[in-house]
């Protein structure tokens, strides 16, 4: 790479990044879906500014220090193929900033829309007092629920010590300790007879054959957060088998299974899964009511 030819403006850096990202066959699926947005996301972090690049014009000549920071971050993305969120230790979910690193998946669930809508119209708002999140990872779903609905209690569980450490760091950062409890538990194992109005989960749901074919960026994430048995449904089976005993009678279960939707329907043809639709995209999220679960 010829250092003399390196860019000196934001627009030149974006053009450079698109060419280099394309040549490196990078994959986007951790907050952006194209090379331009990925480049702008990383450039904004290198310049310590917001996503709108406030204080900078596309054609303004940058300082040597600024150019070096941009170059180092963009080339690290190319060299390592790590998701951008790991390179800057930050991901956004429900309009909130979360600390992330390689111990947790990068937040990207369409469940964010449900949280922002306070789960309407799927359950009466006045009936939401307690929420359980299974497989909390970074804590993004649990903490976003508590942030957007300030009159509820949230319990978040995970089996992995690394994930629990990250979730607790985000809990401390957001100051929600009075309403959010983070517990080490394999699904419901440590919850005894507790019941909740909403149980929500974005569990591991990738089957082993599918995992082998994933882009390199996904393989930078913890395997425990992605895979769950040969067909990817081991964790979901456990949730379905025990959810009714931890739901209040008016309660609902919401689970994301992504591309395993078809496999789940084949495995449980008797269950009337309701598959939710999202304005901002996303699929493979089902909803079941207490009455549907208690009869399984």
N, C-alpha and C positions, 0 to 999 in steps of 0.2 A: 504494500500500500504506500503510495507516494504522499508523504506528509505535506509537501508543498501544495498539493491539490485539495487539501481538506477544506471544508466549508468554513465561512466566517459569519454567516447570518442564519437566523432560524429557518427561513425558507430554504436556504441551501442545505441545511442539515436535514430537514424533512425529505427533500429530494434525494439526498445521499442515503438516508436511512431506508427509504422505500426500495431503492436499487439494491442495497446490501441485504436487507431483510428478505427480499424476493430471491436473491441469489442463494441465500442460506436456507431457503425453504422453511422459514419460521412459521409456527402455527399460532393462531390467535384464538383464545377461548377463555381467557382469564380476566375479563373486564373490558377488552376491546375485541373487535372482529376484523380489523384491517390494519395494514402497515402504517398508514398516515396517523390514525388515532394512537397506535402504539408508540410511534415516534414522538408525537406531541406530549403524550403522557410522561415519557421518560425525560424529554427535554425540559418540561415544566419542573420536574424534580431536580434536575441538574442545575437549574437556574433559581431554585428555591422560591418559586412563584406558584400561582394557581393554574388551573387547567386552561384558563383564558389567556395565560401568559401576560398578565397585567404588568405594565411597566416596560414591555418590549414590543417592538414593531417587527414584522416579518423580515424587512430589509435592512434593519439596523446592524451595523458591524459590532460583533461581540468582542469582549476582551479575550486575551490569550487564556486566562484562567477559566473563563466561561466555556470557551471552545474545548479546552482540555477536559472539563467535567462532562460535557455532552459527549465528546468522543469516547471517553472511558466507559460511560454508562451504556451507550449504544453498542459498542463493541463487546461489552460483557454480555449483553443480551444475545448477540450473535454467537459468541464463543461458547457460552454455557447452555444456551437454549432454556435457561430458567425463565419461568413466568416473570413478567415485569414486577409484579407485586412482591416477589421474593427479593428482587434486586434493590427495592426501595423500602422494604418492610412496611408496606401500607397497602390496604385494599379498602374500597368504598362499598358500603352495603346499606340500603335504606337511607341514603344521604348522610351516612355516618362513616367516619374514618376508623379503621381497625388495624392494630398491629398484627402482622402475619410473618411467619417464616416457614421453613421447610418442615416444621412439625405439624402443620395443619394444611388442609385444603385451602385454596384461594376462594374466598366467598364469591358466589356467582348464581345463587339460586333464584328462580322466578318467584319463590315464596315471599320475596321482598314486597311484591305488590300486595299480597294478602295482608301483610303486617301494616303497610301504609294505609290500607283500607279498613284496618281494625277487624279483619276477618268478616266484614259485611259482604253479602247478606247471609252468610252461611250459619251464623249463630247470633242470637240476640245480644247486642252489646252489653246490656245490663246483666247478662248471664256469664260474662267473662270476668272471673276473679282470679283464676289460677291457670298457669300454662306450664306444661312439661315439654322440654326439648330433649330428644334422644340423639346422641352423637353430636355434641355441640361444637366440637372442633375449636375454632377461634372464638366461639361464643357469639358470633354475629347475629344469628337468628334470635337467640334468647335475649340478648342485650337490646336488640332493636325492638323486640316486643315490649320490654320494660320501658324503654325510652319513649316509644310512641303511645303507650297506654299506661299512664302514670298511676293508675289505681289498682294495678294487678301485681300478684306475686308470681315469680318465675323460678322454676327449678330446671337446671341444665345438667345433663349427665354425659359422661364419656368414659370409656374404658382405658384410654391411653394417657399416660402421665404427661407426655410432651404436650398433647392437646390441652389438657387441663391447666398446665402452666401458662400457655398462651391465653386461654380463656380467662384465667384469673388476672393476668396482666391487663387485659382489656376491661375487665370488671373494675379494677382499681382505677384505671384511666377515666372511666365514665362515671365513677362515683355512685354506682347502683347497688352497693353491698346490702343495703337495707331491704331491697326487694328481690334480689337475685341470689339464689343459692346454687353453687356449683359442686357437684358430687361425683366421686368415682363410682361408676356402676356399669355393669354389663346389661344394657337395656334396663329392665325393671328390677334387677336382682336386689339392689340395696334400698328400694323404695317402700318396702313392707306393704302397708295397706293404704298408702296415700292415693287420693283421687284428684282429678284435675278436670277443668272445663274444656281445655284443648290439649291434645297431645300432638306434637308436631315433630317431624324428623326428616332430615336429608341424610339418610344412612348410607353406608357403602352399598353399592348396588351393581357394580361392574363384574361381570363374569370373567373367569380366567382367560378364556379364548379372546374375548373382546379386549381385555387389558393388554395382551401381547401385541395387538394391532394399533394401540393408541399412539398418537404423536409423542415425540420426546418430551415436550413441555409437560404433559400429564404425568409422565413417568418420573418427573422431578418431585411430584407430590407424594406424601406418605401412602404406601400401599394399603395400610390398615384403614385409611379413609376412603379407599376406592373399591376394593374387592371384598366379596363376601361369598365364598364358596364357588363351586364350578359354574353355577348359573347366576351368581350375583345376588341371590335372594335369601341367603341364610338369615341375615339380620331382619329382613322384612318379615320372614315367616315368624320369627320370635315376637316381633311387634304385634302382628295380627293375632297371634295365639293368646296374648296376655293383655292387650289394650283394654278390653271391656272391663276387666277387674280394676282398672286404674282410671276409668272415665266416670264422671258424673252422668246421670241419666239424660241430661240435655246436651252432653258433650259431643265433640267431634274429633276425629283422627285425620290428620293431614300428613301424607308421606310422599316424598319425591323419589321416583324410581327411574327417571330419565328414559334411556333407550331400552331398559328392561321392562317397559310397559307390556309389550306383547308376551314376553315370557311369564310375567306375573298373571296375566289374564288366562294363559294356558294352564298355569299351575293351580289356579283357583277359579275355575269356570263358574262356580256357584256363588261367588261374591259379586254383588252389583256395584263395582267400583264407579264412582263419579269422577271423570277426568276433567280437571279444571282448565280453563283457557285464560291466557294472559295477554294484556294489551301490548306489552313490551317484548313478547316472545317467550318461548320456553314451553316445555311439554313434559308429560310423564309425571304429573302430580295428581294423586287421587285423594278423595275425601270420602270418609265413611262416618255414619252417625252411630251413636251408641247402640241403638236398636238393631242395626245391621251387624254389629260386632258381637253382641251378646248372644245372637242366635247361631254363631259359627260352630 
